[in-house]
């Protein structure tokens, strides 16, 4: 019999657990189907799940259907438990993605799709709730193709063979030659993720479920495996008698009771189906099970020939401080939370020994409430949490060499680390380019271990660092006086000294969102999104509703669903999924709020210790280069110019301001328009020459478009056309006014980390990078230019106007700007008319 492990995933409320019930019933595994609203489903077995009506913990069920044995893993659909879902993905042979026929592809659906792509899991799609009147098959299928890809093909479509054949060359060749497609090639295409078969039905009424299971049995194959044991531990739980259960997927060979794994004996093998289980003596490749006796194995660990898995993509974004009842022992609480940390991958426990403070990092409020319930039910701990805060991170935007020297009496170590900016989401990468002739291999391994052994923090607010490549480039030991602890001190100080030099950037968590509101509420929605620094695409009008998708800082979007419900009177919907970290739009405010002093943090000192006349003395971080014993990899290595400017409160010169501006936007050249002059010029007056500062006009493009009736109407048909019309109007205006115009659009045209600047008809058109708002960029540029130029900013955003006024710039409303443009256009028409006579 073919054995496969299949995971079932969905956005919350798509009917995932109901589909699991229907599959179990269709296969004859259960006598009747349970219902989520009745709390009697086979897989939602925990009391918390039954109370909340959602899946929180992944569960297993075994389904034998025709010639296929399916180990079905049901996963949570709520975004707060994404890590629980992700750790299950890593052991799947196939996945089932459930999509609601009434809601279509939602924000979290796309997040799950990206995770499936990341882990290369072949996927079937089941569109559920097709029995509901508002479900539209063609609309949902078009939505799936638009947002998940054309490789998603409806198996019941009359053109199925033709549509499927377009996905690979071998399918196309077979279709041309035979007019149909073989199961063998369809299996191959599904397995290689070149084809995703889509089925439609109603899990609640059992419609289309057997046909779907026929498809899984027909178009799947058991992966080939060798005889040697290979397995992956993906989850740790507690059994019915309090024993530790290690959940594993067998990838090759087989596992027997009494087998030894890393010196520990497998006492018991359980194959679960919901809360029930069967004890077996052996499990083979393709099966999942839970074993007792393995107390050292952790989630993500490879067993036998399997390697350990990498860290999860999903990570906590909120931190809550624990408030224990009076008289409770914080160390006992820490021990309990450490145990839960092994079971709950999405839970991080942070202990501050100096402050005797205990924090837990979670994905959101729902997970926090579930954690409180678990602590109460399982451990009798009634605890509360202080108000949650965002988990920030720090990275660098410049390459530096950090030096750490540790030389108190009879100790010696010096370490040189090269710190380079990494790609967003890459984490910490560690390498060595130090010759073993300079530093012995064992010392190098020790240094790399010290880099990896702790969470290093940045210099802005003391947040963990990320997206940095750290390379050991030089080091020195003493034959007699160097001990392992010396290199720990030197390594920590080198890393910290490098961060003190670097241009450090604060990162905050972002979320992708999909907001659906009645069309009459579109203006309100867009204004709100701008105020929380969201970037979004042009609104899409679907019937009486408008759909807005984009990216927003989690600090602003986390509670926005409450506001949506209020101003749309319950008709609006907001779905949100964590999308990663990006530069913080409120960096200065956050830094001021934390008031962190990096030089005063004695536990993370950037200073070095040198020895002179038989005693050690401390050298401040910015003087280490003058005392270090080894040469820098570049002789010109010094404390960065940016850090010195910040430390000394130096201001930019005029040349520096112009250089910064041109580096950002590129060199701007303006055409000379010669004979065209504004009628406002009054040549009859002879005045003494005066120094007039050149004017810059910064325009918030989309704000102007949606504040002007003419442009807004054009935008409803084509946002690109509206942009082109505005650019054309502004170009003529600049030619007459002879100022410099910078037209700024939110991250619409350019996706990713790079911003784009175009010179169109002599004006600079800036498309901000993704997750960077026009407001933030205009504010930043205004602060840079105001010292040397007259600056006007055109926007109808009241908050932005106040900020601009505070910087000393002149404010222009959208109406005033359009009046100026219309007046200029009239002057141009008069000039043309006059010269054509």
Secondary structure, 3 states (H helix, E strand, C coil): CEEEEEEEEECCCCCHHHHHHHHHHHCCCCCCCCCHHHCCCCCCCCHHHHHHCCCCCCEEEEEEECCEEEEEEECCCCHHHHHHHHHHHCCCCEEEEEEECCCECCHHHHHHHHHHHHCCCEEEEEEECCCCCCCCHHHHHHHHHHHHCCCEEECCCCCHHHHHHCCCHHHHHHHHHHCCCCHHHHHHHHHCCCCEEEEECECCCCECHHHHHHHHHHCCCCCCCCCCCEEEEEEEEECCCCCEEEEEEEEECEEECCCEECCEECCEEEEEECCEEEEECEEECCCEEEEECCCCCCCCCEEECCCCCCCCCCCCCEEEEEECCCCCCHHHHHHHHHHHHHHCCCCEEEEECCCCEEEEEECCHHHHHHHHHHHHHHHCCCCEECCCEECCEEEECCCEEEEEEECCCCCCEEEEEEEEECCCCCCEEEEECCCCCCCCHHHHHHHHHHHHCCCCECCCCCCEECCEEEEEEEEEECCCCCCHHHHHHHHHHHHHHHHHHCCEEEEEEEEEEEEEEEHHHHHHHHHHHHHCCCEECCCEEECCEEEEEEEEEHHHHCCHHHHHHHHCCCCCEEEEEEEEEEECCCHHHHHHHHCCCHHHCHHHCCCEEEEECCEEEEECHHHHHHHCCCCCCCCCCCCCHHHHHHHHCCCCCHHHHHHHHHHHHCCCCCCCCCCCCCCCCCCCCCCCCCCCCCEEEEEEHHHHHHHCHHHHHHHHHCHHHHHHHHHHHHHHHHHHHCCEEEEEECCCCCCCCCCEEEEECCEEEEECCCCCCHHHHHHHHHHHHCCCCEEEEECCCHHHHHHHHHHCCEEECHHHHHHHHHHHHHHHHHHHHHHCC
